[in-house]
Amino acid sequence: MTPSTEKKPIGDNDVAIKDIKQLNLRSQRTLLRNGVTTLGVLALCTESEVKAWRGVGPTLCQTLAPILSGHKLQYRQDDDLFVHKVRCLYPDALNMPVGVLMQLPTLDEDTLRNLVKSGYGELTLRSLVLLREASLFLIIREGRRPLGIYTQRTTYNQVKEIKAFLAQFDLQLAT
């Protein structure tokens, strides 16, 4: 693409949560625990979703809105399509933080926790697509109890959801 036709991301979506001076350590941990590693990932959430997270109180909510607007970003509105906003924020899908996956409404809490715990939460999709499906399955299944057919089916469905999301951006896991 030529520089004039290249899509530019809106706002400062790559600003890391760890680099925001207005947030105390507890607030940073709360956001990171929910997969929010950058302001772009935060902008993919609706304000009501953020308020529903454990550890988010009125003070943090009052702090986050001005931080987003200061970086020319805003929360996703309820009627905004998730994938459309992702495409606006991250024209190059490989540079999209894995935290974007963690905002998918179909992923369960165990999957989100395991992605964060595995260290992939702070990486980009460029790193994630190097994984094989079996490796992602093991990361997602980590620590789920009880380990039975239900757990395997749930884990398989979570991997399938991630693969479907990646396919929307012409990406796939390694073979």
C-alpha positions in Angstrom: 0.0 0.0 0.0 1.1 3.5 -0.6 1.4 5.8 2.4 -1.6 7.8 1.2 -4.0 4.8 1.0 -2.7 3.0 4.1 -5.3 2.8 6.8 -4.3 4.6 10.0 -5.5 3.4 13.3 -7.7 5.8 15.2 -6.2 7.3 18.4 -3.2 6.1 20.4 -4.3 2.5 20.7 -0.9 1.1 21.4 -0.3 2.9 24.7 0.3 0.2 27.3 -1.8 0.2 30.5 1.5 -0.1 32.5 2.6 3.2 31.1 -0.4 5.3 32.1 0.7 7.4 35.1 -2.9 8.3 36.2 -3.6 4.6 37.1 -2.4 3.2 40.4 -1.0 -0.4 40.5 -4.2 -1.9 41.7 -6.2 -0.4 38.8 -3.5 -1.6 36.3 -3.7 -5.1 37.7 -7.5 -5.1 37.4 -7.3 -4.1 33.8 -4.5 -6.6 33.0 -6.4 -9.4 34.7 -9.3 -8.7 32.3 -7.0 -8.8 29.3 -6.7 -5.0 28.8 -3.1 -4.5 28.0 -3.4 -1.4 25.9 -5.8 1.5 25.5 -6.9 0.1 22.2 -8.1 -3.1 23.9 -9.9 -0.9 26.5 -11.6 1.0 23.7 -13.1 -2.3 22.4 -15.1 -2.7 25.6 -18.3 -1.0 26.4 -18.4 1.1 29.6 -21.0 -1.3 31.1 -18.7 -4.3 30.5 -15.9 -2.6 32.3 -18.1 -1.7 35.2 -19.1 -5.3 35.5 -15.5 -6.5 36.1 -14.5 -7.5 39.5 -12.4 -4.8 41.1 -13.8 -1.9 39.0 -15.4 0.7 41.1 -16.7 4.2 40.4 -13.3 5.8 40.9 -11.6 3.7 38.3 -14.5 4.3 35.8 -14.2 8.1 36.4 -10.5 7.8 35.7 -10.6 5.7 32.5 -13.0 7.9 30.4 -10.8 11.0 30.4 -7.7 8.8 29.8 -9.3 7.3 26.7 -10.5 10.7 25.4 -7.1 12.2 26.0 -5.7 9.6 23.5 -8.5 10.3 21.0 -10.3 7.0 21.9 -13.6 6.1 23.4 -15.5 3.1 24.7 -17.2 0.9 22.2 -20.9 1.8 22.1 -23.5 -0.9 22.6 -24.6 -0.8 19.0 -21.1 -0.8 17.6 -20.0 -4.0 15.9 -17.0 -5.5 17.8 -15.2 -6.7 14.7 -15.7 -3.4 12.9 -14.1 -1.4 15.8 -11.3 -4.0 15.9 -10.6 -3.4 12.2 -10.6 0.4 12.8 -8.2 0.2 15.7 -5.9 -2.5 14.3 -5.6 -2.4 10.5 -2.7 -4.8 10.7 -4.2 -7.9 12.4 -0.9 -9.4 13.3 -0.1 -6.4 15.5 -3.3 -6.7 17.4 -2.8 -7.5 21.1 -4.0 -10.9 22.2 -6.1 -9.0 24.7 -8.5 -8.3 21.9 -9.4 -12.0 21.9 -10.1 -11.7 25.6 -12.9 -9.2 24.9 -14.9 -11.8 22.8 -18.2 -12.3 24.6 -18.1 -16.1 23.9 -14.9 -16.8 25.8 -15.4 -17.9 29.4 -13.6 -16.6 32.5 -11.3 -19.7 32.8 -10.1 -19.2 29.2 -9.4 -15.5 29.9 -7.5 -16.2 33.1 -5.4 -19.0 31.4 -4.5 -16.7 28.5 -3.3 -14.0 30.9 -1.5 -16.5 33.1 0.2 -18.1 30.1 1.9 -14.8 29.3 0.2 -14.6 25.9 -2.1 -11.8 27.1 0.5 -9.2 26.6 1.7 -10.4 23.2 0.4 -9.7 19.7 -1.5 -12.1 17.4 1.8 -12.5 15.5 3.0 -14.6 18.5 -0.3 -16.4 19.0 -0.7 -17.7 15.4 2.6 -19.5 15.7 0.9 -21.8 18.2 -0.6 -25.1 17.0 -4.2 -25.8 17.9 -3.1 -28.5 20.4 -0.9 -26.0 22.2 -3.7 -23.4 22.5 -6.0 -26.2 23.7 -3.6 -27.0 26.5 -3.3 -23.4 27.5 -7.0 -22.9 27.7 -7.6 -26.2 29.5 -4.9 -25.5 32.1 -6.4 -25.7 35.6 -10.0 -26.5 34.6 -11.7 -28.8 37.0 -13.0 -31.4 36.7 -11.1 -32.8 33.8 -13.7 -34.8 32.0 -15.6 -34.9 28.7 -17.4 -31.7 29.5 -14.2 -29.8 30.1 -12.7 -31.1 26.9 -15.8 -30.1 24.9 -15.8 -26.6 26.6 -12.1 -26.2 25.8 -12.6 -27.3 22.2 -15.5 -24.8 21.8 -13.3 -22.0 23.2 -10.5 -22.9 20.7 -13.1 -23.0 17.9 -14.3 -19.4 18.9 -10.7 -18.1 18.8 -10.1 -19.8 15.4 -13.3 -18.3 14.0 -12.3 -14.8 15.2 -8.8 -15.2 13.6 -10.4 -16.3 10.3 -12.3 -13.0 10.1 -8.9 -11.4 9.7 -7.5 -14.1 7.4 -5.3 -15.5 10.2 -5.0 -19.1 11.4 -3.1 -21.1 13.9 0.1 -22.9 12.9 -0.3 -26.4 11.3 
